[in-house]
Amino acid sequence: KGFPYYACDLSLFIESYEGVEGSPGTYVKKVTTKAVRLESDTVVDAKEGPMSAKAGDYTCEDARGNQWPVRPSVFDATYQLA
C-alpha cells in the first residue's frame, strides 16, 4: 500500500495515539492504565495465561479488565502518571 502505514485501523490509531512534540513520526499511546505496586509475590491472570509477579512489581489493568505484570524498571521507563 505504501506509506503512511498504520498497524491498526487509521481511525483507531488517531483516537489512541498522539504525536510526540519535537519528534516527528514518533507517537505514544494515550490510554489510562490502572497500576498497583505488589506487596507480595503473586500470579496474575493475564490474557496470555498465568504470569508470575514478584513483590515490588506492578500489576496493570486496562479499561477492558485485562491484567499483566510489569517489572519496576520497565514500568518507570514506559508509563507516566496521568
For each residue, the residues with C-beta under 8 A, 3 or more apart:
1: 5
2: 5
3:
4:
5: 1 2
6: 9 10 13
7: 13
8: 12 13 16
9: 6 12 13
10: 6 13 14
11: 14 15
12: 8 9 15 16
13: 6 7 8 9 10 16 17
14: 10 11 17
15: 11 12
16: 8 12 13 29 30 31
17: 13 14 27 28 29 30
18: 27 28 30
19: 23 24 26 27
20: 23 26 27 28
21:
22:
23: 19 20 26
24: 19
25:
26: 19 20 23
27: 17 18 19 20
28: 17 18 20
29: 16 17
30: 16 17 18
31: 16 62 63
32: 63 82
33: 60 61 62 79
34: 60 61 62
35: 58 59 60 61 70 75 79
36: 58 59
37: 56 57 58
38: 41 42 53 54 55 56 57 58 59 69
39: 55
40: 55
41: 38 52 53 54 55
42: 38 52 53 59
43: 50 51 52 53
44: 50 51 52 53 59 67 68 69
45: 50 67
46: 49 50 51 66 67 68 69
47: 66 67 68
48: 51 68
49: 46
50: 43 44 45 46
51: 43 44 46 48 68 69
52: 41 42 43 44 69
53: 38 41 42 43 44 57 59 69
54: 38 41 57
55: 38 39 40 41
56: 37 38 72
57: 37 38 53 54 69 70 71 72
58: 35 36 37 38 69 70 71 72 75
59: 35 36 38 42 44 53 67 68 69 70
60: 33 34 35 67 68 69 70 75 79
61: 33 34 35 65 66 67
62: 31 33 34 65 66
63: 31 32
64:
65: 61 62
66: 46 47 61 62
67: 44 45 46 47 59 60 61
68: 44 46 47 48 51 59 60
69: 38 44 46 51 52 53 57 58 59 60
70: 35 57 58 59 60 74 75 78 79
71: 57 58 74 75
72: 56 57 58 75 76
73: 76 77
74: 70 71 77 78
75: 35 58 60 70 71 72 78 79
76: 72 73 79
77: 73 74
78: 70 74 75
79: 33 35 60 70 75 76
80:
81:
82: 32
